[in-house]
């Protein structure tokens, strides 16, 4: 049974706040957890995929609906150096 997504709502905040909130949520999440980040700063389009790659997380989904960016990120199952 798939685990529920952790929602990180960073709408109304400018970068780097969405990425910082995502980092905190990833640190608190269990290995293999999925997180959904909502952001409305256009820079998140660049920052979030870069951040995910940097920490070894998988960017599963990315969408933009009415100016709200949504990213689904999976935390690595094993710790990343």
KOLKOL-216527 format. One record per residue: residue number from 1; x negated, y negated, z negated of N, C-alpha, C in turn; chain. Coordinates in pm, whole numbers, plus 50000, padded with zeros to 5 digits. Each point is the difference from the previous one (the first is absolute). Last residue first. Example, Ala and Ser with C-alpha at 12.3 -4.5 7.8 and 13.67 -1.06 7.14 Angstrom:
REM residues 2
(2,(48715,50225,49292),(49918,49881,49994),(50077,49891,49927),'A')
(1,(49971,50572,50007),(50089,49881,50000),(49910,49880,50000),'A')
REM end
This chain:
REM residues 81
(81,(47486,48946,49923),(49883,49938,49938),(50004,49849,50002),'A')
(80,(50437,50314,49963),(49917,49946,50108),(49879,49930,49937),'A')
(79,(50349,50422,49829),(49947,49866,49980),(49904,49962,50110),'A')
(78,(50402,50331,50113),(49879,50005,49918),(49947,49858,49983),'A')
(77,(50392,50044,50238),(50021,50105,49901),(49880,50013,49906),'A')
(76,(50150,49529,50244),(49926,50124,50025),(50024,50101,49887),'A')
(75,(50378,49645,50126),(49876,50002,49920),(49928,50131,50029),'A')
(74,(50337,49737,50337),(49986,50119,49917),(49867,49992,49928),'A')
(73,(50367,49625,50230),(49862,50041,49980),(50000,50124,49910),'A')
(72,(50330,49649,50320),(50003,50119,49915),(49859,50054,49997),'A')
(71,(50240,49493,50111),(49890,50094,50018),(50023,50119,49907),'A')
(70,(50260,49529,50227),(50011,50117,49913),(49889,50096,50036),'A')
(69,(50169,49444,50068),(49911,50110,50036),(50015,50111,49898),'A')
(68,(50327,49585,50173),(49954,50074,49882),(49919,50119,50049),'A')
(67,(50224,49695,50301),(49891,49931,49931),(49952,50068,49873),'A')
(66,(50349,50187,50281),(50042,49865,49960),(49893,49930,49917),'A')
(65,(49846,50457,50069),(50141,49974,50024),(50036,49864,49944),'A')
(64,(49567,50356,50118),(50029,49859,49979),(50146,49978,50036),'A')
(63,(49626,50438,49859),(50108,49942,50078),(50018,49854,49962),'A')
(62,(49688,50496,49934),(49993,49854,49994),(50113,49946,50086),'A')
(61,(49780,50495,49757),(50103,49929,50075),(49981,49850,49983),'A')
(60,(49686,50318,49826),(50092,50093,50065),(50096,49928,50093),'A')
(59,(49493,49944,49772),(50111,49914,50040),(50092,50085,50085),'A')
(58,(49635,50156,49612),(50053,50018,50135),(50118,49906,50023),'A')
(57,(49528,49964,49679),(50143,50029,49999),(50049,50010,50144),'A')
(56,(49547,49879,49832),(50024,50139,50038),(50145,50041,49992),'A')
(55,(49779,49557,49931),(50012,50082,49879),(50032,50146,50032),'A')
(54,(49942,49677,50354),(49888,49977,49909),(50005,50092,49878),'A')
(53,(50358,49984,50315),(49884,50070,50055),(49882,49992,49904),'A')
(52,(50383,49753,49886),(50028,50144,49993),(49881,50082,50050),'A')
(51,(49979,49528,50042),(49986,50044,49862),(50022,50151,49988),'A')
(50,(50077,49804,50419),(49857,49995,49968),(49976,50052,49858),'A')
(49,(50449,49950,50145),(49933,50115,50064),(49850,50006,49970),'A')
(48,(50231,49623,49820),(50043,50128,49941),(49938,50120,50071),'A')
(47,(49918,49540,50156),(49939,50034,49871),(50036,50140,49950),'A')
(46,(50194,49808,50404),(49857,50027,50017),(49942,50056,49870),'A')
(45,(50450,49873,50009),(49988,50087,50117),(49855,50044,50022),'A')
(44,(50121,49669,49679),(50007,50136,49948),(49987,50102,50113),'A')
(43,(50037,49524,50074),(49863,50052,49984),(49998,50143,49945),'A')
(42,(50412,49740,50047),(49951,50064,50123),(49858,50057,49989),'A')
(41,(50361,49957,49600),(49886,49922,50048),(49945,50070,50125),'A')
(40,(50355,50172,49719),(50045,49912,50107),(49891,49904,50046),'A')
(39,(50083,50530,49752),(49930,49871,49999),(50056,49915,50114),'A')
(38,(50033,50512,49713),(50076,49901,50076),(49929,49867,49986),'A')
(37,(49866,50554,49934),(49972,49859,49973),(50087,49915,50090),'A')
(36,(49992,50530,49797),(50052,49911,50105),(49975,49857,49955),'A')
(35,(49778,50523,49887),(50040,49866,49955),(50051,49923,50120),'A')
(34,(49881,50543,49814),(50028,49907,50110),(50049,49869,49943),'A')
(33,(49663,50429,49801),(50122,49919,49993),(50014,49912,50123),'A')
(32,(49622,50301,49874),(50098,50046,50098),(50129,49919,50002),'A')
(31,(49731,49982,49552),(49941,50039,50129),(50107,50055,50093),'A')
(30,(50176,49656,49640),(49941,50134,49999),(49937,50030,50136),'A')
(29,(50044,49487,49812),(50077,50109,50060),(49924,50133,49990),'A')
(28,(49829,49560,49865),(50091,50057,49901),(50073,50124,50053),'A')
(27,(49702,49750,50280),(49922,50047,49885),(50088,50070,49899),'A')
(26,(50207,49791,50369),(49927,50121,50041),(49920,50057,49883),'A')
(25,(50216,49589,49936),(50098,50108,50007),(49934,50132,50041),'A')
(24,(49736,49607,49997),(50040,50036,49863),(50096,50118,49999),'A')
(23,(49875,49825,50422),(49885,50064,49933),(50038,50046,49859),'A')
(22,(50315,49745,50240),(49991,50136,50053),(49885,50074,49933),'A')
(21,(50044,49548,49902),(50109,50077,49937),(49999,50145,50047),'A')
(20,(49694,49709,50202),(49964,50021,49859),(50107,50079,49927),'A')
(19,(50083,49870,50445),(49898,50105,49995),(49958,50028,49856),'A')
(18,(50308,49644,50075),(50059,50131,50034),(49899,50115,49991),'A')
(17,(49833,49551,49918),(50087,50056,49896),(50064,50133,50040),'A')
(16,(49667,49673,50231),(49986,50145,49984),(50095,50063,49899),'A')
(15,(50215,49724,50299),(49882,50084,49984),(49895,49920,49923),'A')
(14,(50503,49863,49910),(49900,49992,50107),(49885,50095,49971),'A')
(13,(50547,50018,49849),(49861,49978,49957),(49909,50000,50121),'A')
(12,(50474,50094,50013),(49989,49868,49939),(49859,49967,49952),'A')
(11,(50130,50510,50027),(50057,49893,50082),(49991,49868,49925),'A')
(10,(49858,50464,49879),(49913,49882,49992),(50052,49889,50091),'A')
(9,(50126,50508,49763),(50063,49887,50069),(49915,49875,49980),'A')
(8,(49974,50558,49976),(49919,49885,49960),(50054,49882,50081),'A')
(7,(50166,50536,49860),(50022,49875,50073),(49915,49889,49940),'A')
(6,(49973,50561,50042),(49984,49891,49905),(50015,49871,50080),'A')
(5,(50216,50498,50126),(49905,49894,50029),(49997,49901,49885),'A')
(4,(50118,50533,49941),(50057,49870,50034),(49888,49901,50031),'A')
(3,(49929,50528,50091),(50013,49908,49888),(50057,49867,50047),'A')
(2,(50100,50494,50227),(49914,49882,50005),(50024,49908,49880),'A')
(1,(50048,50544,50019),(50085,49882,50000),(49910,49876,50000),'A')
REM end
